[in-house]
């Protein structure tokens, strides 16, 4: 009976921890692709006639790491406990090349920030004029850490039951843009 109650309590608490869904991954990739397009449009517009080589490729890397711990214990005259921990890591890497059809998107801060750094670097090289720009690589990243936990403790006439679940998740998105001559 004690084990059944403990299992039920852990299952009730287990709703506190969840992982990213495929829909959330879709939204993240879509957002990053929009930012790439905004950055490339702005870079093309402001670097015409400079030494910047053509846009070669982009790499988008999405990494999700989740650690989930379930714990339970019970005390009567004797005590007992159990715990389980699991860690999952997933990485999705997309390597993208330019499409001849350009998309016009509403400008946003992230895409424009990336473009401004590229434009500043190209301007600095062109101002010196004694070196030629062969390739330019820009990398940007964002990491989000989440922690959740929950639990329950019940004491009934000398019997104590405890259950809990905690989860930690790290999501990181990395973006790399490469400008260079095709080999």
BAFI-3210 file (N, C-alpha, C; in Angstrom, 3 decimals, decimal comma, padded with zeros to 6 digits):
// residues 183
n [1|2|3|4|5|6|7|8|9|10|11|12|13|14|15|16|17|18|19|20|21|22|23|24|25|26|27|28|29|30|31|32|33|34|35|36|37|38|39|40|41|42|43|44|45|46|47|48|49|50|51|52|53|54|55|56|57|58|59|60|61|62|63|64|65|66|67|68|69|70|71|72|73|74|75|76|77|78|79|80|81|82|83|84|85|86|87|88|89|90|91|92|93|94|95|96|97|98|99|100|101|102|103|104|105|106|107|108|109|110|111|112|113|114|115|116|117|118|119|120|121|122|123|124|125|126|127|128|129|130|131|132|133|134|135|136|137|138|139|140|141|142|143|144|145|146|147|148|149|150|151|152|153|154|155|156|157|158|159|160|161|162|163|164|165|166|167|168|169|170|171|172|173|174|175|176|177|178|179|180|181|182|183]
n.u [000,821|001,919|003,860|002,306|000,921|003,113|004,086|001,913|001,953|004,404|003,869|001,901|003,381|005,165|004,372|005,551|007,905|009,131|010,078|011,453|009,243|008,577|007,234|008,090|010,767|010,501|009,588|011,847|013,847|012,671|012,610|015,403|016,178|014,805|016,219|018,752|018,189|017,384|019,776|021,524|020,258|020,550|023,343|024,073|022,895|024,347|027,034|027,772|030,140|032,312|035,052|033,968|033,509|031,157|028,143|028,426|027,658|025,476|025,209|023,155|022,765|021,070|020,783|019,670|019,520|018,558|017,949|016,515|015,214|013,782|012,474|011,767|010,528|009,843|008,689|008,211|008,432|010,712|012,769|012,750|013,871|014,015|015,510|015,775|017,606|017,954|019,559|019,259|020,462|020,191|021,070|020,647|021,795|021,881|022,997|023,168|022,772|022,974|019,932|018,755|016,512|015,650|014,385|012,228|012,111|010,635|012,606|014,604|016,003|018,008|018,871|019,734|021,735|023,680|024,262|025,335|027,769|029,176|029,317|030,831|033,284|034,061|034,280|036,422|038,534|038,561|039,227|041,922|043,199|045,566|045,410|043,615|040,332|039,566|037,884|035,051|033,752|030,997|029,821|027,158|025,423|022,968|021,918|019,680|018,716|016,780|015,098|013,182|011,168|009,383|007,373|006,062|005,041|003,734|002,322|001,033|-000,344|002,183|003,425|005,441|005,463|007,234|007,718|009,091|010,072|012,501|013,773|016,188|017,030|018,847|018,968|020,426|021,190|023,010|024,508|026,104|027,585|029,052|031,149|032,628|034,716|033,508|034,770]
n.v [-001,189|001,221|001,633|001,996|004,372|006,092|005,960|007,065|009,653|010,556|010,479|012,468|014,725|014,713|016,173|018,625|018,879|019,277|018,720|020,398|020,823|019,466|021,477|023,840|023,709|024,051|026,718|028,035|027,449|028,624|031,323|031,853|031,473|033,575|035,705|035,297|035,820|038,509|039,676|039,059|040,389|043,080|043,271|042,815|045,072|047,188|046,706|046,778|046,962|046,690|044,863|042,530|039,106|036,967|035,750|032,599|030,307|029,212|028,144|026,581|025,681|023,802|022,980|020,882|020,081|017,983|017,237|015,065|014,282|011,932|011,388|009,513|008,560|006,717|006,344|004,261|002,202|001,204|002,645|003,658|004,367|005,778|006,780|008,276|009,261|010,947|011,935|013,707|014,579|016,484|017,405|019,463|020,211|022,477|023,026|025,590|026,946|029,734|030,757|031,569|033,154|035,987|036,916|039,325|040,650|041,882|044,099|043,310|043,548|041,558|040,433|042,813|043,621|041,617|042,139|044,756|044,305|042,797|044,628|046,669|045,321|044,753|047,350|048,288|046,693|047,436|050,119|050,028|048,859|047,448|044,790|041,928|040,800|037,524|035,482|035,731|035,091|034,881|034,382|033,734|033,359|031,989|031,103|029,401|028,666|026,482|025,713|023,534|022,378|020,246|018,860|016,634|016,004|013,839|013,073|010,501|009,243|008,393|007,454|008,502|009,874|010,769|012,496|013,606|015,677|016,959|019,121|020,133|022,163|022,984|025,086|025,862|028,025|028,352|030,322|030,558|032,449|032,426|034,106|033,964|032,898|030,415|027,131]
n.w [000,000|000,833|-001,127|-003,403|-002,820|-002,685|-005,328|-006,711|-005,669|-006,672|-009,415|-009,585|-008,993|-011,076|-013,293|-013,131|-014,529|-017,797|-021,254|-024,179|-026,928|-030,234|-031,662|-030,374|-031,103|-033,845|-033,908|-032,850|-034,791|-037,040|-036,238|-036,007|-038,678|-039,882|-038,707|-039,817|-042,525|-042,390|-041,480|-043,634|-045,788|-044,944|-044,764|-047,467|-048,614|-047,457|-047,989|-050,634|-053,210|-051,551|-050,006|-049,089|-049,360|-051,176|-049,577|-048,171|-046,567|-043,902|-040,536|-038,279|-034,977|-032,666|-029,359|-026,826|-023,468|-020,898|-017,541|-015,379|-012,223|-010,124|-006,942|-004,023|-000,824|002,156|005,510|008,245|010,700|009,795|007,275|003,853|000,548|-002,764|-005,826|-009,046|-011,826|-014,876|-017,889|-020,839|-024,031|-026,902|-030,186|-032,925|-036,073|-038,649|-041,857|-044,073|-047,340|-049,652|-051,222|-054,399|-054,531|-052,906|-049,736|-048,338|-045,206|-042,171|-040,336|-037,463|-034,147|-033,534|-036,040|-037,289|-035,525|-035,901|-038,596|-038,359|-036,989|-038,894|-041,016|-039,789|-039,405|-042,059|-043,081|-041,532|-042,494|-045,211|-044,963|-044,286|-046,496|-047,171|-046,787|-047,956|-047,762|-047,237|-046,091|-043,930|-040,832|-038,746|-035,517|-033,335|-030,261|-027,978|-024,795|-022,706|-019,452|-017,504|-014,488|-012,577|-009,906|-007,690|-005,102|-002,581|000,747|003,048|006,166|007,962|010,736|011,988|009,701|007,154|003,977|001,113|-001,916|-004,995|-007,773|-009,910|-012,412|-014,795|-017,433|-020,337|-023,033|-026,018|-028,668|-031,523|-034,008|-037,090|-039,573|-042,755|-044,913|-047,999|-050,760|-052,990|-053,125]
ca.u [000,000|002,795|004,500|001,296|000,703|004,327|004,117|000,872|002,438|005,459|003,230|001,232|004,413|005,973|003,936|006,337|009,090|008,869|011,134|011,009|008,444|008,947|006,670|009,001|011,958|010,100|009,552|013,225|014,524|012,042|013,090|016,802|016,250|014,404|017,319|019,790|017,771|017,440|021,191|022,086|019,685|021,164|024,759|024,119|022,514|025,325|028,428|027,998|031,369|033,360|035,834|033,296|033,172|029,734|027,641|028,721|026,795|025,081|025,028|022,319|022,876|020,154|021,147|018,807|019,992|017,589|018,277|015,308|015,432|012,602|012,860|010,668|010,939|008,774|009,175|007,267|009,431|011,883|012,624|013,253|013,812|014,458|015,632|016,135|018,056|018,265|019,996|019,116|021,027|019,869|021,631|020,235|022,644|021,428|023,927|022,329|023,463|022,068|018,923|018,792|015,343|015,812|013,165|012,215|011,484|010,663|013,869|014,544|017,266|019,027|019,397|020,452|022,961|024,636|024,663|026,176|029,108|029,816|029,590|031,937|034,518|034,410|034,702|037,765|039,496|038,625|039,911|043,372|043,534|046,787|045,053|042,402|039,443|039,334|036,652|034,573|032,849|030,329|029,125|026,346|024,796|022,047|021,671|018,629|018,716|015,521|015,080|011,850|011,083|008,150|007,358|004,985|005,363|002,507|002,541|-000,216|-000,230|003,508|003,947|005,790|005,710|007,766|007,960|009,455|010,689|013,162|014,334|017,022|017,169|019,643|018,730|021,329|021,068|024,221|024,377|027,382|027,482|030,362|031,273|033,888|034,627|033,247|035,979]
ca.v [000,000|002,375|001,833|002,508|005,779|006,802|006,041|008,026|010,990|010,921|010,754|013,762|015,763|014,632|017,183|019,849|018,919|018,890|019,002|021,155|020,065|019,723|022,773|024,874|023,633|024,667|028,166|028,497|027,392|029,634|032,631|031,995|031,631|034,961|036,586|035,140|036,517|039,950|040,061|038,982|041,492|044,334|043,220|043,011|046,450|048,178|046,362|046,749|047,629|046,488|043,637|041,374|038,026|036,627|034,870|031,217|029,351|029,488|026,937|026,790|024,523|023,839|021,942|020,792|019,131|017,890|016,332|014,861|013,450|011,536|010,891|009,126|007,849|006,451|005,976|003,697|001,870|001,133|003,647|003,259|005,453|005,474|007,939|007,959|010,453|010,707|013,105|013,568|015,674|016,433|018,490|019,528|021,149|022,741|023,796|026,236|027,684|030,758|030,490|032,728|033,993|036,712|037,194|040,589|040,459|043,031|044,135|043,122|043,889|040,513|040,402|044,061|043,602|040,772|042,886|045,893|043,812|042,419|045,874|047,341|044,580|044,950|048,746|048,411|046,076|048,263|051,376|049,780|048,657|046,692|043,377|041,568|039,942|036,236|034,946|036,367|034,192|035,507|033,418|034,321|032,294|032,299|029,931|029,580|027,609|026,386|024,776|023,339|021,282|020,147|017,678|016,512|015,222|013,548|012,273|009,904|008,376|007,793|007,049|009,670|009,599|011,924|012,304|014,847|015,646|018,196|019,058|021,234|022,106|024,002|025,192|026,836|028,218|028,950|030,711|030,888|032,905|032,397|034,812|033,557|032,380|028,975|026,412]
ca.w [000,000|000,947|-002,418|-004,332|-002,479|-003,062|-006,796|-007,100|-005,325|-007,626|-010,697|-009,486|-009,013|-012,293|-014,252|-012,948|-015,390|-019,176|-022,221|-025,341|-027,875|-031,627|-032,079|-029,881|-031,948|-035,108|-033,698|-032,672|-036,085|-037,886|-035,779|-036,381|-040,132|-040,147|-038,317|-040,832|-043,739|-042,103|-041,442|-044,985|-046,571|-044,504|-045,150|-048,919|-048,911|-046,996|-048,315|-052,084|-053,601|-050,543|-050,202|-048,480|-050,298|-051,141|-048,525|-048,561|-045,870|-042,521|-039,739|-037,098|-034,095|-031,534|-028,400|-025,662|-022,464|-019,815|-016,443|-014,575|-011,054|-009,347|-005,633|-003,148|000,385|003,111|006,830|009,204|011,713|008,920|006,223|002,551|-000,427|-004,113|-006,697|-010,424|-012,527|-016,287|-018,640|-022,286|-024,800|-028,327|-030,979|-034,323|-036,793|-040,006|-042,675|-045,079|-048,394|-050,178|-052,232|-055,288|-054,258|-051,645|-049,000|-047,620|-043,900|-041,282|-039,601|-036,013|-033,495|-033,617|-037,400|-037,544|-034,720|-036,615|-039,789|-037,968|-036,681|-040,156|-041,749|-039,098|-039,676|-043,467|-043,202|-040,949|-043,428|-046,413|-044,624|-044,250|-047,900|-047,439|-046,684|-048,693|-046,974|-047,901|-045,507|-042,711|-040,114|-037,607|-034,672|-032,269|-029,478|-026,895|-023,956|-021,711|-018,434|-016,761|-013,362|-012,006|-008,943|-006,923|-004,254|-001,613|001,941|003,792|007,370|008,428|011,906|012,113|008,402|006,358|002,558|000,403|-003,345|-005,652|-009,089|-010,307|-013,763|-015,244|-018,881|-021,006|-024,465|-026,618|-030,108|-032,079|-035,399|-037,717|-040,957|-043,394|-046,181|-048,615|-052,118|-053,116|-053,552]
c.u [000,866|003,450|003,521|001,055|001,906|004,398|003,098|001,344|003,515|004,851|002,511|002,246|005,144|005,533|004,735|007,489|008,726|010,011|010,563|010,233|008,948|008,406|007,569|010,283|011,679|010,120|010,969|013,966|013,969|012,533|014,543|016,967|015,827|015,539|018,473|019,431|017,819|018,885|021,787|021,550|020,367|022,639|024,903|023,869|023,652|026,775|028,673|029,271|032,492|034,092|035,168|032,999|031,680|029,391|027,789|027,775|026,465|024,912|024,220|022,409|021,966|020,505|020,208|019,370|018,998|018,042|017,040|015,636|014,101|013,093|011,616|011,215|009,728|009,362|008,008|008,119|010,760|011,699|013,210|013,133|014,308|014,606|016,077|016,519|018,359|018,638|019,872|019,731|020,688|020,503|021,127|021,118|022,134|022,513|023,148|023,200|022,473|021,112|018,882|017,598|015,511|014,445|013,289|011,453|011,544|011,925|013,633|015,923|018,341|019,669|020,206|021,739|024,047|025,170|025,614|027,602|029,856|030,213|030,775|033,270|034,984|034,913|036,116|038,822|039,662|039,344|041,426|043,939|044,858|046,585|043,751|041,595|039,134|038,037|036,305|033,554|032,300|029,631|028,385|025,666|023,893|021,835|020,642|018,683|017,395|015,688|013,659|011,947|009,759|008,179|006,183|005,485|004,078|002,869|001,176|000,092|001,118|004,112|004,203|006,104|006,179|007,951|008,304|010,070|011,326|013,695|015,152|017,167|017,991|019,298|019,685|021,138|022,334|024,024|025,750|027,105|028,888|030,264|032,624|033,647|034,337|034,486|035,674]
c.v [001,254|002,681|002,431|003,993|006,608|006,983|007,060|009,453|011,456|011,241|012,098|014,890|015,806|015,609|018,472|019,957|018,491|019,318|019,848|020,242|020,329|021,073|023,922|024,892|024,297|026,181|028,720|028,515|028,474|031,032|032,855|032,178|033,036|035,923|036,502|035,953|038,033|040,428|040,080|040,108|042,815|044,398|043,468|044,469|047,427|047,851|046,249|047,537|047,502|045,185|042,398|040,326|037,692|035,708|033,443|030,226|029,852|028,157|027,321|025,525|024,747|022,686|022,025|019,733|019,156|016,866|016,252|013,905|013,201|010,964|010,504|008,415|007,658|006,004|005,417|003,400|001,757|002,214|003,111|004,421|004,984|006,779|007,468|009,272|010,088|012,023|012,794|014,790|015,454|017,627|018,363|020,577|021,261|023,527|024,294|026,959|028,679|030,212|031,729|033,660|034,660|036,980|038,556|040,362|041,754|042,977|043,934|043,383|042,836|040,471|041,648|044,140|042,784|041,523|044,028|045,459|043,436|043,671|046,614|046,648|044,807|046,375|048,936|047,826|046,957|049,586|051,201|049,540|047,930|045,196|043,148|040,584|038,668|035,600|035,745|035,415|034,926|034,406|034,156|033,178|032,831|031,024|030,293|028,390|027,659|025,400|024,736|022,248|021,358|018,887|017,699|015,668|015,078|012,703|011,823|008,959|007,641|007,294|008,320|009,218|010,891|011,559|013,635|014,624|017,001|018,024|020,309|021,081|023,263|023,953|026,229|026,837|028,926|029,187|031,085|031,272|032,949|033,120|034,429|033,053|030,886|028,290|025,420]
c.w [000,000|-000,395|-003,421|-004,084|-002,921|-004,572|-007,289|-006,819|-006,307|-008,984|-010,703|-009,630|-010,351|-013,373|-014,158|-013,935|-016,796|-020,070|-023,351|-026,282|-029,291|-032,133|-031,607|-030,693|-033,291|-034,998|-033,584|-034,002|-037,011|-037,526|-036,206|-037,894|-040,540|-039,831|-039,314|-042,076|-043,560|-042,124|-042,847|-045,867|-046,236|-044,905|-046,651|-049,282|-048,577|-047,349|-049,816|-052,398|-052,574|-050,843|-049,613|-049,547|-050,207|-049,967|-049,009|-047,897|-044,472|-041,818|-038,508|-036,262|-032,888|-030,610|-027,202|-024,732|-021,318|-018,790|-015,557|-013,434|-010,369|-008,030|-004,851|-001,924|001,279|004,430|007,632|010,416|010,981|007,860|004,928|001,594|-001,773|-004,872|-008,071|-011,094|-013,967|-016,948|-020,117|-022,950|-026,264|-029,008|-032,400|-034,981|-038,221|-040,725|-043,879|-046,097|-048,995|-051,228|-053,106|-055,076|-052,900|-051,038|-048,322|-046,329|-043,120|-040,445|-038,107|-035,435|-033,699|-034,998|-037,724|-036,741|-035,404|-037,833|-039,432|-037,636|-037,954|-040,923|-041,123|-039,396|-041,110|-043,686|-042,663|-041,883|-044,660|-046,159|-044,629|-045,643|-048,169|-047,230|-047,446|-047,849|-047,759|-047,405|-044,261|-042,090|-038,905|-036,832|-033,577|-031,527|-028,392|-026,110|-022,899|-020,759|-017,683|-015,633|-012,819|-010,952|-008,208|-006,097|-003,302|-000,449|002,736|004,999|007,876|009,574|011,950|010,819|007,596|004,939|001,895|-001,058|-003,965|-007,012|-009,332|-011,714|-014,011|-016,742|-019,387|-022,483|-025,008|-028,119|-030,564|-033,566|-035,925|-039,168|-041,539|-044,743|-046,765|-050,026|-052,091|-053,652|-054,618]
res [x|x|x|x|x|x|x|x|x|x|x|x|x|x|x|x|x|x|x|x|x|x|x|x|x|x|x|x|x|x|x|x|x|x|x|x|x|x|x|x|x|x|x|x|x|x|x|x|x|x|x|x|x|x|x|x|x|x|x|x|x|x|x|x|x|x|x|x|x|x|x|x|x|x|x|x|x|x|x|x|x|x|x|x|x|x|x|x|x|x|x|x|x|x|x|x|x|x|x|x|x|x|x|x|x|x|x|x|x|x|x|x|x|x|x|x|x|x|x|x|x|x|x|x|x|x|x|x|x|x|x|x|x|x|x|x|x|x|x|x|x|x|x|x|x|x|x|x|x|x|x|x|x|x|x|x|x|x|x|x|x|x|x|x|x|x|x|x|x|x|x|x|x|x|x|x|x|x|x|x|x|x|x]
***
